[in-house]
Amino acid sequence: MRIAALYDIHGNLPALDAVLRDADAAGADRILIGGDVAYGPLVPDTLDRLMALGDRALWLRGNADRELLEFQALGHTRQPVAPEIQQALVWEAQRLGPHHWNWLRALPQQQRVEVTGLGATLFCHGSPRSDEEIITALTSPERLGRVLAGVNEQLVVCGHTHVQFDHSWPGRRIVNAGSVGLPYQAPGAYWALLGDRVELRRTAYDQRQAAALFRASGHPLCESFARALEQPVTAEDASRLFEQRALEQEQGKASQD
């Protein structure tokens, strides 16, 4: 079995369509949707496209999907978010139908799959511990050891930080599949193909067309999403920023304990 791991699509339907075509051409048997379909300009159409995959798809829920569900159920997220994100949640929630909400509610936090050639593989969004915990290529062996404590699988596939990497740690291998919809890397849609080996892939597509669709969507953050395609943050800058944030989160949690 070959699995195409698609993470952090963020309502970017043109990027998703391009990656699905490449996944088909590469002979992918299953499509693993690694969370964060939500928080983006074209979320309803993107969900419909993915739901149409039927039993071919394996799903898990990301932090953006969870926050949208929290907002729909409670009228707010459990953790405070910036006002502009609140506006985005309102806009997206108004455009989803009952079938979307029922689907999102049923999503698991993780998937465990036996991948031919790679063995038992754990798919999660942020980390095995949390959908918003940060792992980057800069994560120290000491912190990585804490993150992976109790994980039995030798291969862990994650997303969340929108930067691809393939990172080894004694007895473990951590792969970030990258972001299909909003990568912090050179232009393209990033994903991973897992079979007898791990292949980090990038698919080219018409990003100018996608940016135009974003701007025409009426999403409150449409301009920010479009600019993120046109002027992406570098992988190096994003990784440094995320790693600093992870350390601050860990220090804050330690002080609370």
Salt bridges, closest charged atoms under 4 A:
ASP8 OD1 - HIS10 NE2 3.58
ASP8 OD1 - HIS125 NE2 3.69
ASP8 OD1 - HIS162 NE2 3.29
ASP17 OD1 - ARG49 NE 2.70
ASP24 OD1 - ARG56 NH2 2.75
ASP36 OD2 - HIS10 NE2 3.55
ASP36 OD2 - HIS125 NE2 3.25
ASP48 OD1 - HIS99 NE2 3.50
ASP48 OD1 - HIS100 NE2 2.80
GLU70 OE2 - ARG66 NH1 3.05
GLU70 OE2 - ARG78 NE 3.76
GLU92 OE2 - HIS219 NE2 2.88
ASP131 OD2 - ARG66 NE 2.60
GLU132 OE1 - ARG66 NH2 3.44
GLU133 OE2 - ARG129 NH2 2.53
GLU153 OE2 - ARG112 NE 2.97
ASP166 OD2 - ARG173 NH2 2.66
GLU199 OE2 - ARG2 NH2 3.32
GLU199 OE2 - ARG197 NH2 3.66
GLU199 OE1 - ARG201 NH2 2.79
GLU223 OE1 - ARG215 NE 2.83
GLU223 OE2 - ARG227 NH1 3.69
GLU230 OE2 - ARG215 NH1 2.87
ASP237 OD1 - ARG240 NH2 2.43
GLU243 OE2 - ARG143 NH2 2.84
GLU250 OE1 - ARG146 NH2 2.88
ASP257 OD2 - LYS253 NZ 3.35
